[in-house]
Amino acid sequence: MWIAINYICWLGTILGVLIGVTRHTKKRVIQSLIYSRGFYLGIIISQVVIDIRSFDRHPALIGVSAILTLLIITLTETILGRKQDGILKIKTTVTFIVAAVITIICQSAVNF
């Protein structure tokens, strides 16, 4: 159950950021930021539960996964904040997507 919640929250976070990047009004970007925050809060909660149960099997992988998750949260805030200011570069969005995929793969390795 926690794994499913984790994946759903990852999907919601990624979609929230990508939808926020494509919006033109500041109000819609802020709305996407709020949705993304809710989803990455779900990621944090589900990841902590999964990590507690899996720490004895994969301690190093869990540490890397936690650091990558914090990077994703930082990138989410940075991307949508820069979009509000009108100074968003495509490099930042591509970095977010690549880091999100790597983090999901890392968390999948912990789960199985």
Secondary structure, DSSP 8 states (H G I E B T S, - for coil): -HHHHHHHHHHHHHHHHHHHHH--SHHHHHHHHHHHHHHHHHHHHHHHHHHHHHTTT-HHHHHHHHHHHHHHHHHHHHHHHHHHHT---HHHHHHHHHHHHHHHHHHHHHH-
